[in-house]
Amino acid sequence: MRFAFAAISVMALAGTLFASPAFAADCYHASKCSNCESIYSVESACQWFCGNGYWQQSASFPWGYGHITLDGAFNAEINCITACTDIVQQCYGYQDGGINTYSDSDHNTRLDVNFCNCE
């Protein structure tokens, strides 16, 4: 009886994990640009962008040396924040920005966060 309960619990957990959206950033190939925003500035821009409803439609937000571009829409604000934060955590300090793509049954989304301006 315990084995059956454990097997059902594991299957339920696996279903939850696979049903959750997965975010993995693709960092830019470019790096070493000298005109970049601080990590705090980029994190604040992510919070501002997603927290002010820009996750609901395609949008563009330039600030300082940085730029956020959203093609498509997320299904929830938290998914925008998570995708943006993942780009910062995976790419900042290594590359000049990154792209995160997200898809569910109703949305195909591409979030591009550029930390720098090398012009």
C-alpha positions, 0 to 999 in steps of 0.5 A: 500500500505504501508503494502505491501511494509513493508511486502516485505521489511521484507521478503527481509531482512529475506532472506538476513539474512538466506542466510548469513553464520552463525558462532557459535564457539564450545569452548573446554571443557578444560580450565585453561591451563597456557601456552597460547597465549595472545588474541592479539597474537591469533587475529594476528594469525587469521588475518595472517592465513586467510590473506595469503590464507590459507582459500583456502585449508586444512592447519595447522599453529602452532605459540608459544603455539597456533595452527590453523588447517583448514579442508576443505576450506572457499569460501572467506577470510572474512568467514575465518576471521569471523569464527576465530574471533568468536572463539576468541570472544566466547572462549578466557578467558573461554576455551583453544580454539574452533572449528567453522564449516561452510557449504555452497553449495560447502564447508564443513569446520572445523576451530580449533583454540587452544590458548594454549599448556598444555603439 
